[in-house]
């Protein structure tokens, strides 16, 4: 179950925007194997926060936990390149049952999970997925339209881990202006 929850999180996928646009953008409810997730992206001219809420049902009704990434970014409107500089990666169990499960499983190598208490998971292995380190950078692309934003699609050869591996094609996920 924990691995399924993390598949939905898309931790490696940054989500932000460009300097000319401030505000909140939100994605649609996405379902996978009976679970679901929604991602919201908020940014100011020089900082961002992405929060993805994972739900225990297929319809985004019963929240299990939040994963949040925040930091700064730089954007080149001529190339659509956006670089995300990660400063914090946190997880928050939303209810007591989820917190208890996370603690019993030592999720991310941590035992002190409590409902509504954010824990730093930077650089940790969480259910087989390595969370980026503090001060790491993700290299992405960003497209802006009148209705919202779109980011690059993560692929094995273009996973955003280095400037040479910057995403090249557009992901189908769209984040609408809220």
Secondary structure as UniProt FT lines:
FT   HELIX           2..9
FT   TURN            11..12
FT   TURN            19..20
FT   STRAND          23..26
FT   STRAND          30..32
FT   TURN            33..34
FT   STRAND          35..43
FT   STRAND          47..55
FT   TURN            58..59
FT   STRAND          63..76
FT   TURN            77..80
FT   STRAND          81..93
FT   HELIX           96..105
FT   HELIX           107..109
FT   TURN            115..116
FT   STRAND          119..120
FT   TURN            122..123
FT   STRAND          125..126
FT   TURN            127..128
FT   STRAND          129..130
FT   TURN            134..135
FT   STRAND          137..144
FT   STRAND          148..152
FT   TURN            156..157
FT   HELIX           163..165
FT   STRAND          175..177
//
